[in-house]
């Protein structure tokens, strides 16, 4: 994989662009009548940034588009999908890089010095190939909102509502998922010896 990245930072925030080109190859070791070996190029372009708004508030965003880069994403399963070409008696199926589009948008808001919240939404859409299983992953969505409390230095506690959604390729199955979670964090450090 070959990657590149450029970033422009200013007082208002930053914007950045990244790119990826990758070579993917697979070898058929079965030795049968079919040749299932193949190769493909994967690529992707990612634009992202943040915009500082009122006081400490920040709007964060990201858009990625490419083919064969699913393993860089949390939800997407496969870089390569099967393409049927049954008229070819030597290579009846082949692998193709799957196109994907991903977006993320989040807003971090500070209500005061003791309370903050993050609100956001993300999704990923995959253009499945014709030979993939009916239950292959096609679309995922994720949204959440939280309220975090900082009563004293180095301590945080809060609750969060999370919404998730998955849709399969062509078996008609989709499901929403809802979750409420609570968490806390305490940062501490100590020194042994020295000044």
C-alpha positions as CSV (number, residue, x, y, z in Angstrom):
1,X,0.0,0.0,0.0
2,X,1.2,3.5,-0.9
3,X,-0.3,6.4,1.0
4,X,0.0,10.2,0.9
5,X,-1.3,12.9,3.2
6,X,-1.4,16.8,3.2
7,X,-2.8,19.1,5.9
8,X,-3.5,22.8,6.0
9,X,-3.9,24.1,9.6
10,X,-5.2,27.5,10.5
11,X,-6.6,29.2,13.6
12,X,-10.1,28.3,12.5
13,X,-9.2,24.5,12.3
14,X,-7.8,22.4,9.5
15,X,-8.5,20.6,6.3
16,X,-6.6,17.6,5.0
17,X,-6.5,15.3,2.1
18,X,-5.1,11.7,1.8
19,X,-4.8,9.2,-0.9
20,X,-4.1,5.5,-1.2
21,X,-3.1,3.1,-4.0
22,X,-2.7,-0.6,-3.4
23,X,-2.1,-3.7,-5.3
24,X,-4.0,-6.9,-4.4
25,X,-3.2,-10.3,-5.8
26,X,-4.5,-13.8,-5.1
27,X,-3.3,-17.2,-6.3
28,X,-5.3,-20.3,-7.0
29,X,-3.4,-23.2,-5.6
30,X,-6.1,-25.8,-6.3
31,X,-4.7,-27.0,-9.6
32,X,-8.2,-27.8,-11.0
33,X,-9.8,-27.0,-14.4
34,X,-10.5,-23.4,-13.4
35,X,-8.0,-20.6,-13.0
36,X,-9.2,-18.5,-10.0
37,X,-6.0,-16.5,-9.6
38,X,-6.3,-12.7,-10.1
39,X,-5.2,-9.2,-9.3
40,X,-6.7,-5.8,-8.8
41,X,-5.8,-2.2,-7.9
42,X,-7.4,-0.6,-4.9
43,X,-7.5,3.2,-4.4
44,X,-9.1,5.7,-2.2
45,X,-9.4,9.5,-1.6
46,X,-10.1,10.9,1.9
47,X,-11.0,14.5,2.7
48,X,-11.5,15.6,6.3
49,X,-11.2,18.5,8.6
50,X,-12.5,20.4,11.6
51,X,-13.9,23.8,12.1
52,X,-13.7,25.6,15.4
53,X,-16.9,27.4,16.2
54,X,-18.1,29.0,19.4
55,X,-15.4,28.9,22.2
56,X,-14.1,25.3,22.4
57,X,-16.8,23.8,20.1
58,X,-15.6,21.9,17.0
59,X,-17.3,20.5,13.9
60,X,-15.5,17.4,12.6
61,X,-16.2,15.9,9.1
62,X,-14.8,13.3,6.8
63,X,-15.6,11.8,3.4
64,X,-13.9,8.8,1.8
65,X,-14.4,7.2,-1.6
66,X,-12.5,4.4,-3.2
67,X,-12.4,0.8,-4.3
68,X,-10.8,-2.2,-2.5
69,X,-10.1,-0.3,0.7
70,X,-12.7,-1.9,3.0
71,X,-10.1,-3.3,5.4
72,X,-9.3,0.3,6.4
73,X,-12.8,0.8,7.6
74,X,-14.3,-0.5,10.9
75,X,-17.6,-2.0,9.5
76,X,-16.8,-3.0,5.9
77,X,-15.8,-6.7,5.5
78,X,-14.2,-7.5,2.2
79,X,-11.9,-5.6,-0.2
80,X,-12.6,-7.9,-3.1
81,X,-16.0,-9.3,-4.2
82,X,-16.8,-12.1,-6.7
83,X,-17.9,-11.2,-10.2
84,X,-19.6,-13.9,-12.1
85,X,-18.5,-14.5,-15.7
86,X,-19.9,-17.9,-16.4
87,X,-19.4,-17.6,-20.2
88,X,-15.7,-17.9,-19.5
89,X,-15.0,-21.6,-19.1
90,X,-11.5,-21.1,-17.8
91,X,-12.3,-18.3,-15.3
92,X,-16.0,-18.5,-14.5
93,X,-15.6,-16.1,-11.6
94,X,-13.1,-13.3,-10.8
95,X,-12.4,-10.9,-8.1
96,X,-13.2,-7.1,-8.4
97,X,-12.4,-4.3,-5.9
98,X,-15.6,-3.2,-4.3
99,X,-16.5,0.6,-4.4
100,X,-17.4,2.3,-1.1
101,X,-18.4,5.7,0.1
102,X,-18.1,6.7,3.7
103,X,-19.1,9.9,5.5
104,X,-18.7,11.1,9.1
105,X,-19.9,14.3,10.7
106,X,-19.7,15.2,14.5
107,X,-20.1,18.2,16.6
108,X,-18.4,18.6,20.0
109,X,-20.2,21.2,22.2
110,X,-19.1,22.5,25.6
111,X,-22.1,23.6,27.7
112,X,-19.9,25.0,30.4
113,X,-16.6,24.0,32.1
114,X,-18.2,20.9,33.7
115,X,-20.4,19.6,30.9
116,X,-19.8,18.6,27.2
117,X,-21.6,16.7,24.5
118,X,-20.8,15.1,21.1
119,X,-23.5,14.5,18.5
120,X,-22.7,12.7,15.3
121,X,-23.6,10.5,12.4
122,X,-21.6,8.2,10.1
123,X,-22.4,5.8,7.3
124,X,-20.8,3.5,4.8
125,X,-22.2,2.3,1.5
126,X,-20.7,-0.5,-0.6
127,X,-21.5,-1.2,-4.2
128,X,-21.6,-5.0,-4.1
129,X,-20.5,-7.3,-7.0
130,X,-23.0,-9.7,-8.6
131,X,-21.3,-12.8,-7.2
132,X,-21.4,-11.8,-3.5
133,X,-23.7,-13.7,-1.1
134,X,-27.2,-12.4,-0.6
135,X,-26.4,-11.6,3.0
136,X,-23.2,-9.7,2.2
137,X,-22.8,-6.3,4.0
138,X,-24.1,-3.4,1.9
139,X,-24.9,-0.4,4.2
140,X,-24.2,0.6,7.7
141,X,-25.2,3.7,9.7
142,X,-24.2,4.9,13.2
143,X,-25.3,7.9,15.2
144,X,-24.7,8.8,18.8
145,X,-25.2,11.6,21.3
146,X,-23.7,11.9,24.8
147,X,-23.5,14.1,27.9
148,X,-20.2,14.1,29.8
149,X,-19.6,15.5,33.2
150,X,-16.2,16.7,34.6
151,X,-16.8,17.3,38.3
152,X,-13.1,17.5,39.2
153,X,-9.8,17.5,37.4
154,X,-8.8,14.2,35.7
155,X,-12.3,12.6,36.2
156,X,-15.1,12.2,33.6
157,X,-18.4,10.4,33.8
158,X,-21.3,10.3,31.3
159,X,-24.0,8.6,29.4
160,X,-24.4,8.0,25.7
161,X,-27.2,6.9,23.3
162,X,-26.1,5.0,20.3
163,X,-28.0,4.0,17.1
164,X,-26.8,1.5,14.6
165,X,-28.2,0.1,11.4
166,X,-27.1,-2.6,9.0
167,X,-28.6,-3.6,5.6
168,X,-27.6,-6.7,3.6
169,X,-27.0,-6.9,-0.2
170,X,-30.1,-8.6,-1.5
171,X,-31.7,-10.9,1.0
172,X,-34.0,-8.1,2.2
173,X,-32.6,-8.2,5.7
174,X,-31.9,-5.0,7.7
175,X,-31.9,-4.3,11.4
176,X,-31.6,-1.2,13.6
177,X,-29.8,-1.4,16.9
178,X,-30.2,0.9,20.0
179,X,-27.9,1.1,23.0
180,X,-27.5,3.2,26.1
181,X,-24.1,3.1,27.7
182,X,-22.5,4.8,30.7
183,X,-18.8,5.2,31.3
184,X,-16.3,7.0,33.5
185,X,-12.6,7.7,33.3
186,X,-10.1,8.7,35.9
187,X,-6.5,9.8,34.9
188,X,-3.8,9.4,37.5
189,X,-0.1,9.3,37.6
190,X,2.6,9.0,40.3
191,X,6.4,9.1,40.3
192,X,8.7,6.6,41.9
193,X,12.1,8.0,42.8
194,X,13.7,11.2,41.4
195,X,12.5,14.7,42.1
